[in-house]
Amino acid sequence: MTFMGALNRRQMMAAGGSAVALAALPRIAHSDEGPVLTTTYGKLRGTTDNGIAVFKGVRYARPPLGRLRFKPPRRPKAWDGVVDATAFGAPAVQMPDGPARNPPRTELAKALESIFPIAEDFRDGREDCLFLNVWTPGIADGKKRPIMVWFHGGGFAYGSGAWPMYDGANLARKGDVVVVTLNHRLNAFGYLELSKIFGTEYSASGNAGMLDLVAALEWVHDNAAAIGGDAGNVTIFGESGGGAKVSYLMAMPAAKGLFHKAIVESGPGLDAVPLGTATDDAKALLAELKVSEPAQLQALPALAIIKAAYAVVAREPRPFGMRFLAPVVDGSVLPAQPFDPAAPALSASVPLIIGTNKDEMTLFLAGQPWFGKLTEAQFEARAGQQLGAKAPAVIAALKASFPHYSPSYLAAELATITFMWGNSIKLAERKAAQRAPVYMYQLTFETPVGHGILKTPHTLEMPFVFDNVERSRALVGPGPAPQRLADQMSAAWLAFAHSGNPNVADI
């Protein structure tokens, strides 16, 4: 989802070595300072941020270790005393879904590491990762505030809910809402489809990571009053892979009733991985590991599983956009393709915001050797290979819409409308055929960072949505314009969380 040039493959493997099963010990708070939250499982002591109570590293499910690896999440055990909730919990074991396609470690990429702490996630990734974070204006104060639950990006392979630009304090303070972010199982640990290999005991293994999200939403539902929120007014939102997670939850029976509004940012999830494809991928991974029994797989270190997954991808590379170790249409947890050929009836009454950024794919393409050097003929040849007989009409439309774009930027725009904008329109049209309203947006603000090379890239909207411009200057650039845009976007998202309608005076 973001610059992966910070780590080469050997470094990523080394970082994965820390992904071991650790004992899950509660952190007992020894200080009397800080707000205390009483949850259904026990008490937590947090911190405050300019009037906002903050609770980090809150366990919403048991550690998925040992025999619970690849299994659905289980509710956490209750505890006595007051447990410390002042530090983020560990991120999931990480596995980027295509490091070779991302830019080299340029000065711009180095600057962005301050808001995309990917190296830290690789270092700190653990299987024991089922934690959430809460920002709230009030604790058990009788108020029913909208609750906004954020799903991080990174495809289904990497990322965490603790990235600086996801900090929920400003949004909670500005809109009088409760903000929740979370970590969940990713890659092989969240989406390894074993049901046709090891039987019904593993019937949900291909969607364990999605069921983690359901477990987090159940925690939010059960503790809504305690965190000052309204269990009947929950908005789920996410970007990139997080947007796809929102899309899939809209089609999952287990999530029905746990949320009431949805926002998909640059991540339309029309299709999940077919069961047969996911089973073949799992067989390839097991063959690489040379295991044939569940007990053997359960006993392996996390690093061995990640290394085997890398080996499978190296031997059988996926075309861009084809998912590996991602949610599966298993006929049960995810009964059918979520938005293909139609929107899921399950969430027909859920209002939706969906949209993209104008130049999504520059984030992935701007560091490629050909970028900035592509000729007109080379661009037309690329378009012809991708579009066939439609190429001339599409090329003409692109040039008319972006008359000042070079062939390199036209190529990036073609990829953007193919993978992001076009699918967002499909999802919106299919959702609009139901009774709930659909709102679309497109971000066109061009960031000046890196001499403007990225224009309006993937991820750019998040600092505006969370009203975290000052934390994200390395991405949004200097001056007053980014804050003006943050005032608009955050107000629209907050209005949607309150009422289901994002239209506010600011826009």
Summary of the structure (lengths in Angstrom):
residues: 507
radius of gyration: 21.9
end to end distance: 27.8
largest distance: 70.1
contacts: 1840
relative contact order: 0.12
helix: 41%
strand: 14%
